[in-house]
């Protein structure tokens, strides 16, 4: 079953030009052919998609170029406008009830797509860091549920040494190559 995009009653476009006053909590897999459910993880500070996206899209534009579309699960966010403008580019926000929970798809103009694990904003910092590190491993093929809720029945593909890193979550951004 599929669902139609969520129709928002807010204004058609929101301009988001202000730069955040904090570091972006993002971890990406190295740029290479990968398998698995996600291409990295993002730990936003709130459930306000329009406020959180500009910093994320600015960083991801280095890897993807222009990003005209973001798809998300409606249950994960407060209400969002249908579009925002980021660095002069209109970004269409498509909210769906049927989108996989705890993920955000960022779609480039050439249709390349990054699927990011969405770590809930209220997650305890060490647990969030652990999820982000696991999601960014090149060979990781864990499901979203395993990434968010730990090693279920020994099915995790992540080496435990990486999970024991003493790096704090704000310092986990892996540079875009």
Contact map, one row per residue, 1 for C-alpha under 8 A:
111000000000000000000000000000000000000000000000000000000000000000000000000000000000000000000000010000000000000000000000000000000000000000000000000000000000000000000000000000000
111100000000000000000000000000000000000000000000000000000000000000000000000000000000000000000000010000000000000000000000000000000000000000000000000000000000000000000000000000000
111110000000000000000000000000000000000000000000000000000000000000000000000000000000000000000001110000000000000000000000000000000000000000000000000000000000000000000000000000000
011111000000000000000000000000000000000000000000000000000000000000000000000000000000000000000001000000000000000000000000000000000000000000000000000000000000000000000000000000000
001111100000000000000000000000000000000000000000000000000000000000000000000000000000000000000111100000000000000000000000000000000000000000000000000000000000000000000000000000000
000111110000000000000000000000000000000000000000000000000000000000000000010000000000000000000111100000000000000000000000000000000000000000000000000000000000000000000000000000000
000011111000000000000000000000000000000000000000000000000000000000000000000000000100000000000000000000000000000000000000000000000000000000000000000000000000000000000000000000000
000001111100000000000000000000000000000000000000000000000000000000000000000000111100000000000000000000000000000000000000000000000000000000000000000000000000000000000000000000000
000000111110000000000000000000000000000000000000000000000000000000000000000000001000000000000000000000000000000000000000000000000000000000000000000000000000000000000000000000000
000000011111000000000000000000000000000000000000000000000000000000000000000000011100000000000000000000000000000000000000000000000000000000000000000000000000000000000000000000000
000000001111110000000000000000000000000000000000000000000000000000000000000000001100000000000000000000000000000000000000000000000000000000000000000000000000000000000000000000000
000000000111110000000000000000000000000000000000000000000000000000000000000000001110000000000000000000000000000000000000000000000000000000000000000000000000000000000000000000000
000000000011111000000000000000000000000000000000000000000000000000000000000000001111100001000000000000000000000000000000000000000000000000000000000000000000000000000000000000000
000000000011111100000000000000000000000000000000010000000000000000000000000000001011100000000000000000000000000000000000000000000000000000000000000000000000000000000000000000000
000000000000111110000000000000000000000000000000000000000000000000000000000000000001110000000000000000000000000000000000000000000000000000000000000000000000000000000000000000000
000000000000011111000000000000000000000000000000011001000000000000000000000000000001111000000000000000000000000000000000000000000000000000000000000000000000000000000000000000000
000000000000001111100000000000000000000000000000000001000000000000000000000000000000111000000000000000000000000000000000000000000000000000000000000000000000000000000000000000000
000000000000000111110000000000000000000000000000000000000000000000000000000000000000000000000000000000000000000000000000000000000000000000000000000000000000000000000000000000000
000000000000000011111000000000000000000000000000000001100000000000000000000000000000000000000000000000000000000000000000000000000000000000000000000000000000000000000000000000000
000000000000000001111110000000000000000000000000000000100000000000000000000000000000000000000000000000000000000000000000000000000000000000000000000000000000000000000000000000000
000000000000000000111110000000000000000000000000000000000000000000000000000000000000000000000000000000000000000000000000000000000000000000000000000000000000000000000000000000000
000000000000000000011111000000000000000000000000000000000000000000000000000000000000000000000000000000000000000000000000000000000000000000000000000000000000000000000000000000000
000000000000000000011111100000000000000000000000000000000000000000000000000000000000000000000000000000000000000000000000000000000000000000000000000000000000000000000000010000000
000000000000000000000111110000000000000000010000000000110000000000000000000000000000000000000000000000000000000000000000000000000000000000000000000000000000000000000000010010000
000000000000000000000011111000000000000001110000000000000000000000000000000000000000000000000000000000000000000000000000000000000000000000000000000000000000000000000000111110000
000000000000000000000001111100000000000111100000000000010000000000000000000000000000000000000000000000000000000000000000000000000001000000000000000000000000000000000000000111000
000000000000000000000000111110000000000111000000000000000000000000000000000000000000000000000000000000000000000000000000000000000001101100000000000000000000000000000000000111000
000000000000000000000000011111000000001110000000000000000000000000000000000000000000000000000000000000000000000000000000000000000000001100000000000000000000000000000000000011010
000000000000000000000000001111100000001100000000000000000000000000000000000000000000000000000000000000000000000000000000000000000000001111000000000000000000000000000000000001000
000000000000000000000000000111110000000000000000000000000000000000000000000000000000000000000000000000000000000000000000000000000000000101000000000000000000000000000000000000011
000000000000000000000000000011111000000000000000000000000000000000000000000000000000000000000000000000000000000000000000000000000000000000000000000000000000000000000000000000011
000000000000000000000000000001111100000000000000000000000000000000000000000000000000000000000000000000000000000000000000000000000000000000000000000000000000000000000000000000000
000000000000000000000000000000111110000000000000000000000000000000000000000000000000000000000000000000000000000000000000000000000000000000000000000000000000000000000000000000000
000000000000000000000000000000011111001000000000000000000000000000000000000000000000000000000000000000000000000000000000000000000000000001100000000000000000000000000000000000000
000000000000000000000000000000001111100000000000000000000000000000000000000000000000000000000000000000000000000000000000000000000000000000111000000000000000000000000000000000000
000000000000000000000000000000000111111000000000000000000000000000000000000000000000000000000000000000000000000000000000000000000000000000111110000000000000000000000000000000000
000000000000000000000000000000000011111000000000000000000000000000000000000000000000000000000000000000000000000000100000000000000000000000001111000000000000000000000000000000000
000000000000000000000000000000000001111110000000000000000000000000000000000000000000000000000000000000000000000001111000000000000000001000000001000000000000000000000000000000000
000000000000000000000000000110000101111110000000000000000000000000000000000000000000000000000000000000000000000001111000000000000000001100000000000000000000000000000000000000000
000000000000000000000000011110000000011111000000000000000000000000000000000000000000000000000000000000000000000000111000000000000001001100000000000000000000000000000000000000000
000000000000000000000000011100000000011111100000000000000000000000000000000000000000000000000000000000000000000000011110000000000011001100000000000000000000000000000000000000000
000000000000000000000000111000000000000111110000000000000000000000000000000000000000000000000000000000000000000000011110000000000001000000000000000000000000000000000000000000000
000000000000000000000000110000000000000011111000000000000000000000000000000000000000000000000000000000000000000000000111100000010001000000000000000000000000000000000000000000000
000000000000000000000001100000000000000001111110000100000000000000000000000000000000000000000000000000000000000000000111100000000000000000000000000000000000000000000000000000000
000000000000000000000000000000000000000000111110000100000000000000000000000000000000000000000000000000000000000000000000110000000000000000000000000000000000000000000000000000000
000000000000000000000000000000000000000000011111100100000000000000000000000000000000000000000000000000000000000000000000100000000000000000000000000000000000000000000000000000000
000000000000000000000000000000000000000000011111100100000000000000000000000111000000000000000000000000000000000000000000100000000000000000000000000000000000000000000000000000000
000000000000000000000000000000000000000000000111111100000000000000000000000011110000000000000000000000000000000000000000000000000000000000000000000000000000000000000000000000000
000000000000000000000000000000000000000000000111111110000000000000000000000011110000000000000000000000000000000000000000000000000000000000000000000000000000000000000000000000000
000000000000010100000000000000000000000000000001111111000000000000000000000000011001000000000000000000000000000000000000000000000000000000000000000000000000000000000000000000000
000000000000000100000000000000000000000000000001111111000000000000000000000000000000000000000000000000000000000000000000000000000000000000000000000000000000000000000000000000000
000000000000000000000000000000000000000000011111111111110000000000000000000000000000000000000000000000000000000000000000000000000000000000000000000000000000000000000000000000000
000000000000000000000000000000000000000000000000111111111000000000000000000000000000000000000000000000000000000000000000000000000000000000000000000000000000000000000000000000000
000000000000000110100000000000000000000000000000011111111100000000000000000000000000010000000000000000000000000000000000000000000000000000000000000000000000000000000000000000000
000000000000000000110001000000000000000000000000000111111110000000000000000000000000000000000000000000000000000000000000000000000000000000000000000000000000000000000000000000000
000000000000000000000001010000000000000000000000000111111111000000000000000000000000000000000000000000000000000000000000000000000000000000000000000000000000000000000000000000000
000000000000000000000000000000000000000000000000000011111111100000100000000000000000010000000000000000000000000000000000000000000000000000000000000000000000000000000000000000000
000000000000000000000000000000000000000000000000000001111111110000000000000000000000011000000000000000000000000000000000000000000000000000000000000000000000000000000000000000000
000000000000000000000000000000000000000000000000000000111111111000000000000000000000000000000000000000000000000000000000000000000000000000000000000000000000000000000000000000000
000000000000000000000000000000000000000000000000000000011111111110000000000000000000000000000000000000000000000000000000000000000000000000000000000000000000000000000000000000010
000000000000000000000000000000000000000000000000000000001111111111100000000000000000000000000000000000000000000000000000000000000000000000000000000000000000000000000000000000000
000000000000000000000000000000000000000000000000000000000111111110000000000000000000000000000000000000000000000000000000000000000000000000000000000000000000000000000000000000010
000000000000000000000000000000000000000000000000000000000011111110000000000000000000000000000000000000000000000000000000000000000000000000000000000000000000000000000000000000011
000000000000000000000000000000000000000000000000000000000001111111100000000000000000000000000000000000000001000100000000000000000000000000000000000000000000000000000000000000000
000000000000000000000000000000000000000000000000000000000001111111100000000000000000000000000000000000000001100000000000000000000000000000000000000000000000000000000000000000000
000000000000000000000000000000000000000000000000000000000000100111110000000000000000000010000000000000000001100000000000000000000000000000000000000000000000000000000000000000000
000000000000000000000000000000000000000000000000000000001000100111111100000000000000000010100000000000000111100000000000000000000000000000000000000000000000000000000000000000000
000000000000000000000000000000000000000000000000000000000000000001111100000000000000000011110000000000000011100000000000000000000000000000000000000000000000000000000000000000000
000000000000000000000000000000000000000000000000000000000000000000111110000000000000000000111100000000000111000000000000000000000000000000000000000000000000000000000000000000000
000000000000000000000000000000000000000000000000000000000000000000111111000000000000000000111100000000011110000000000000000000000000000000000000000000000000000000000000000000000
000000000000000000000000000000000000000000000000000000000000000000001111100000000000000000001111001000011100000000000000000000000000000000000000000000000000000000000000000000000
000000000000000000000000000000000000000000000000000000000000000000000111110100000000000000001111001000111000000000000000000000000000000000000000000000000000000000000000000000000
000000000000000000000000000000000000000000000000000000000000000000000011111110000000000000000011111111110000000000000000000000000000000000000000000000000000000000000000000000000
000001000000000000000000000000000000000000000000000000000000000000000001111111100000000000000011101000000000000000000000000000000000000000000000000000000000000000000000000000000
000000000000000000000000000000000000000000000000000000000000000000000000111111000000000000000000100010000000000000000000000000000000000000000000000000000000000000000000000000000
000000000000000000000000000000000000000000000010000000000000000000000001111111000000000000000000000011000000000000000000000000000000000000000000000000000000000000000000000000000
000000000000000000000000000000000000000000000011100000000000000000000000111111110000000000000000000000000000000000000000000000000000000000000000000000000000000000000000000000000
000000000000000000000000000000000000000000000011100000000000000000000000011111110000000000000000000000000000000000000000000000000000000000000000000000000000000000000000000000000
000000010000000000000000000000000000000000000001100000000000000000000000010011111000000000000000000000000000000000000000000000000000000000000000000000000000000000000000000000000
000000010100000000000000000000000000000000000001110000000000000000000000000011111100000000001000000000000000000000000000000000000000000000000000000000000000000000000000000000000
000000011111110000000000000000000000000000000000010000000000000000000000000000111111000000001000000000000000000000000000000000000000000000000000000000000000000000000000000000000
000000110111100000000000000000000000000000000000000000000000000000000000000000011111000000011100000000000000000000000000000000000000000000000000000000000000000000000000000000000
000000000001110000000000000000000000000000000000000000000000000000000000000000001111100001111000000000000000000000000000000000000000000000000000000000000000000000000000000000000
000000000000111100000000000000000000000000000000010000000000000000000000000000001111110001111000000000000000000000000000000000000000000000000000000000000000000000000000000000000
000000000000111110000000000000000000000000000000000000000000000000000000000000000011111111100000000000000000000000000000000000000000000000000000000000000000000000000000000000000
000000000000001110000000000000000000000000000000000001001100000000000000000000000001111111100000000000000000000000000000000000000000000000000000000000000000000000000000000000000
000000000000000110000000000000000000000000000000000000000100000000000000000000000000111110000000000000000000000000000000000000000000000000000000000000000000000000000000000000000
000000000000000000000000000000000000000000000000000000000000000000000000000000000000111111000000000000000000000000000000000000000000000000000000000000000000000000000000000000000
000000000000000000000000000000000000000000000000000000000000000001110000000000000000111111100000000000000000000000000000000000000000000000000000000000000000000000000000000000000
000000000000100000000000000000000000000000000000000000000000000000010000000000000011110111110000000000000000000000000000000000000000000000000000000000000000000000000000000000000
000000000000000000000000000000000000000000000000000000000000000000111100000000000011110011111000000000000000000000000000000000000000000000000000000000000000000000000000000000000
000000000000000000000000000000000000000000000000000000000000000000011100000000000111000001111100000000000000000000000000000000000000000000000000000000000000000000000000000000000
000000000000000000000000000000000000000000000000000000000000000000001111000000011111000000111110000000000000000000000000000000000000000000000000000000000000000000000000000000000
000011000000000000000000000000000000000000000000000000000000000000001111000000000100000000011111000000000000000000000000000000000000000000000000000000000000000000000000000000000
000011000000000000000000000000000000000000000000000000000000000000000011110000000000000000001111101000000000000000000000000000000000000000000000000000000000000000000000000000000
001111000000000000000000000000000000000000000000000000000000000000000011110000000000000000000111111000000000000000000000000000000000000000000000000000000000000000000000000000000
001011000000000000000000000000000000000000000000000000000000000000000000111000000000000000000011111000000000000000000000000000000000000000000000000000000000000000000000000000000
111000000000000000000000000000000000000000000000000000000000000000000000100000000000000000000001111100000000000000000000000000000000000000000000000000000000000000000000000000000
000000000000000000000000000000000000000000000000000000000000000000000011110000000000000000000011111110100000000000000000000000000000000000000000000000000000000000000000000000000
000000000000000000000000000000000000000000000000000000000000000000000000100000000000000000000000011111100000000000000000000000000000000000000000000000000000000000000000000000000
000000000000000000000000000000000000000000000000000000000000000000000000101100000000000000000000001111100000000000000000000000000000000000000000000000000000000000000000000000000
000000000000000000000000000000000000000000000000000000000000000000000000100100000000000000000000000111110000000000001111000000000000000000000001000000000000000000000000000000000
000000000000000000000000000000000000000000000000000000000000000000000001100000000000000000000000001111111000000000111100000000000000000000000001000000000000000000000000000000000
000000000000000000000000000000000000000000000000000000000000000000000111100000000000000000000000000001111100000000111100000000000000000000000000000000000000000000000000000000000
000000000000000000000000000000000000000000000000000000000000000000000111000000000000000000000000000000111110000011110000000000000000000000000000000000000000000000000000000000000
000000000000000000000000000000000000000000000000000000000000000000101110000000000000000000000000000000011111000011110000000000000000000000000000000000000000000000000000000000000
000000000000000000000000000000000000000000000000000000000000000000111100000000000000000000000000000000001111101111000000000000000000000000000000000000000000000000000000000000000
000000000000000000000000000000000000000000000000000000000000000111111000000000000000000000000000000000000111111110000000000000000000000000000000000000000000000000000000000000000
000000000000000000000000000000000000000000000000000000000000000011110000000000000000000000000000000000000011111100000000000000000000000000000000000000000000000000000000000000000
000000000000000000000000000000000000000000000000000000000000000000000000000000000000000000000000000000000001111100000000000000000000000000000000000000000000000000000000000000000
000000000000000000000000000000000000000000000000000000000000000000000000000000000000000000000000000000000011111110000000000000000000000000000000000000000000000000000000000000000
000000000000000000000000000000000000000000000000000000000000000100000000000000000000000000000000000000000011111111000000000000000000000000000000000000000000000000000000000000000
000000000000000000000000000000000000000000000000000000000000000000000000000000000000000000000000000000001111001111100000000000000000000000000000000000000000000000000000000000000
000000000000000000000000000000000000011000000000000000000000000000000000000000000000000000000000000000001110000111110000000000000000000000000000000000000000000000000000000000000
000000000000000000000000000000000000111100000000000000000000000000000000000000000000000000000000000000111100000011111000000000000000000000000000000000000000000000000000000000000
000000000000000000000000000000000000011111000000000000000000000000000000000000000000000000000000000000111100000001111100000000000000000000000000000000000000000000000000000000000
000000000000000000000000000000000000011111000000000000000000000000000000000000000000000000000000000001110000000000111110000000000001001000000001000000000000000000000000000000000
000000000000000000000000000000000000000011110000000000000000000000000000000000000000000000000000000001110000000000011111000000000000000000000000000000000000000000000000000000000
000000000000000000000000000000000000000011110000000000000000000000000000000000000000000000000000000001000000000000001111101000010011000000000000000100000000000000000000000000000
000000000000000000000000000000000000000000110000000000000000000000000000000000000000000000000000000001000000000000000111111000000000000000000000000000000000000000000000000000000
000000000000000000000000000000000000000000111110000000000000000000000000000000000000000000000000000000000000000000000011111000000000000000000000000000000000000000000000000000000
000000000000000000000000000000000000000000001000000000000000000000000000000000000000000000000000000000000000000000000001111100000000000000000000000000000000000000000000000000000
000000000000000000000000000000000000000000000000000000000000000000000000000000000000000000000000000000000000000000000011111110110000000000000000000000000000000000000000000000000
000000000000000000000000000000000000000000000000000000000000000000000000000000000000000000000000000000000000000000000000011111110000000000000000000000000000000000000000000000000
000000000000000000000000000000000000000000000000000000000000000000000000000000000000000000000000000000000000000000000000001111111000000000000000000000000000000000000001100000000
000000000000000000000000000000000000000000000000000000000000000000000000000000000000000000000000000000000000000000000000000111111100000000000000000000000000000000000001100000000
000000000000000000000000000000000000000000000000000000000000000000000000000000000000000000000000000000000000000000000000001111111110000000000000000000000000000000000000000000000
000000000000000000000000000000000000000000100000000000000000000000000000000000000000000000000000000000000000000000000010001111111111000000000000000000000000000000000000100000000
000000000000000000000000000000000000000000000000000000000000000000000000000000000000000000000000000000000000000000000000000011111111100000000000000000000000000000000001100100000
000000000000000000000000000000000000000000000000000000000000000000000000000000000000000000000000000000000000000000000000000001111111110000000000000000000000000000110000000000000
000000000000000000000000000000000000000010000000000000000000000000000000000000000000000000000000000000000000000000000010000000111111111000000000001100000000000000000000000000000
000000000000000000000000011000000000000111100000000000000000000000000000000000000000000000000000000000000000000000001010000000011111111100000000000000000000000000000000000100000
000000000000000000000000001000000000000000000000000000000000000000000000000000000000000000000000000000000000000000000000000000001111111110000000000000000000000001100000000100000
000000000000000000000000000000000000000000000000000000000000000000000000000000000000000000000000000000000000000000000000000000000111111110010000001000000000010001100000000000000
000000000000000000000000001110000000011110000000000000000000000000000000000000000000000000000000000000000000000000001000000000000011111110010100001000000000000000000000000000000
000000000000000000000000001111000000001110000000000000000000000000000000000000000000000000000000000000000000000000000000000000000001111111010000000000000000000000000000000000000
000000000000000000000000000010000000000000000000000000000000000000000000000000000000000000000000000000000000000000000000000000000000111111110000000000000000010000000000000000000
000000000000000000000000000011000100000000000000000000000000000000000000000000000000000000000000000000000000000000000000000000000000000111110000000000000000000000000000000000000
000000000000000000000000000000000111000000000000000000000000000000000000000000000000000000000000000000000000000000000000000000000000000011111000000000000000110000000000000000000
000000000000000000000000000000000011000000000000000000000000000000000000000000000000000000000000000000000000000000000000000000000000011111111100000000000000110000000000000000000
000000000000000000000000000000000011100000000000000000000000000000000000000000000000000000000000000000000000000000000000000000000000000000111110000000000001100000000000000000000
000000000000000000000000000000000001100000000000000000000000000000000000000000000000000000000000000000000000000000000000000000000000001000011111111000000011100000000000000000000
000000000000000000000000000000000001100000000000000000000000000000000000000000000000000000000000000000000000000000000000000000000000000000001111111000000000000000000000000000000
000000000000000000000000000000000000110000000000000000000000000000000000000000000000000000000000000001100000000000001000000000000000000000000111111100000000000000000000000000000
000000000000000000000000000000000000000000000000000000000000000000000000000000000000000000000000000000000000000000000000000000000000000000000111111111000000000000000000000000000
000000000000000000000000000000000000000000000000000000000000000000000000000000000000000000000000000000000000000000000000000000000000000000000111111111110011000000000000000000000
000000000000000000000000000000000000000000000000000000000000000000000000000000000000000000000000000000000000000000000000000000000010011000000111111111100000000000000000000000000
000000000000000000000000000000000000000000000000000000000000000000000000000000000000000000000000000000000000000000000010000000000010000000000001111111000000000000000000000000000
000000000000000000000000000000000000000000000000000000000000000000000000000000000000000000000000000000000000000000000000000000000000000000000000111111110000000000000000000000000
000000000000000000000000000000000000000000000000000000000000000000000000000000000000000000000000000000000000000000000000000000000000000000000000111111110001000000000000000000000
000000000000000000000000000000000000000000000000000000000000000000000000000000000000000000000000000000000000000000000000000000000000000000000000011011111111000000000000000000000
000000000000000000000000000000000000000000000000000000000000000000000000000000000000000000000000000000000000000000000000000000000000000000000000010011111111000000000000000000000
000000000000000000000000000000000000000000000000000000000000000000000000000000000000000000000000000000000000000000000000000000000000000000000000000000111110000000000000000000000
000000000000000000000000000000000000000000000000000000000000000000000000000000000000000000000000000000000000000000000000000000000000000000000000000000111111000000000000000000000
000000000000000000000000000000000000000000000000000000000000000000000000000000000000000000000000000000000000000000000000000000000000000000000100010000111111100000000000000000000
000000000000000000000000000000000000000000000000000000000000000000000000000000000000000000000000000000000000000000000000000000000000000000001100010001110111110000000000000000000
000000000000000000000000000000000000000000000000000000000000000000000000000000000000000000000000000000000000000000000000000000000000000000111100000000000011111000000000000000000
000000000000000000000000000000000000000000000000000000000000000000000000000000000000000000000000000000000000000000000000000000000000010010110000000000000001111101100000000000000
000000000000000000000000000000000000000000000000000000000000000000000000000000000000000000000000000000000000000000000000000000000000000000000000000000000000111111100000000000000
000000000000000000000000000000000000000000000000000000000000000000000000000000000000000000000000000000000000000000000000000000000000000000000000000000000000011111110000000000000
000000000000000000000000000000000000000000000000000000000000000000000000000000000000000000000000000000000000000000000000000000000000000000000000000000000000001111111000000000000
000000000000000000000000000000000000000000000000000000000000000000000000000000000000000000000000000000000000000000000000000000000000110000000000000000000000011111111000000000000
000000000000000000000000000000000000000000000000000000000000000000000000000000000000000000000000000000000000000000000000000000000100110000000000000000000000011111111000000000000
000000000000000000000000000000000000000000000000000000000000000000000000000000000000000000000000000000000000000000000000000000000100000000000000000000000000000111111100000000000
000000000000000000000000000000000000000000000000000000000000000000000000000000000000000000000000000000000000000000000000000000000000000000000000000000000000000011111110000000000
000000000000000000000000000000000000000000000000000000000000000000000000000000000000000000000000000000000000000000000000000000000000000000000000000000000000000000011111000000000
000000000000000000000000000000000000000000000000000000000000000000000000000000000000000000000000000000000000000000000000000000000000000000000000000000000000000000001111101100000
000000000000000000000000000000000000000000000000000000000000000000000000000000000000000000000000000000000000000000000000000011001000000000000000000000000000000000000111111100000
000000000000000000000000100000000000000000000000000000000000000000000000000000000000000000000000000000000000000000000000000011011000000000000000000000000000000000000011111100000
000000000000000000000011100000000000000000000000000000000000000000000000000000000000000000000000000000000000000000000000000000000000000000000000000000000000000000000001111110000
000000000000000000000000100000000000000000000000000000000000000000000000000000000000000000000000000000000000000000000000000000000000000000000000000000000000000000000011111110000
000000000000000000000000111000000000000000000000000000000000000000000000000000000000000000000000000000000000000000000000000000001001100000000000000000000000000000000011111111000
000000000000000000000001111100000000000000000000000000000000000000000000000000000000000000000000000000000000000000000000000000000000000000000000000000000000000000000000011111100
000000000000000000000000011110000000000000000000000000000000000000000000000000000000000000000000000000000000000000000000000000000000000000000000000000000000000000000000000111110
000000000000000000000000000000000000000000000000000000000000000000000000000000000000000000000000000000000000000000000000000000000000000000000000000000000000000000000000000011111
000000000000000000000000000101100000000000000000000000000001011000000000000000000000000000000000000000000000000000000000000000000000000000000000000000000000000000000000000001111
000000000000000000000000000001100000000000000000000000000000001000000000000000000000000000000000000000000000000000000000000000000000000000000000000000000000000000000000000000111
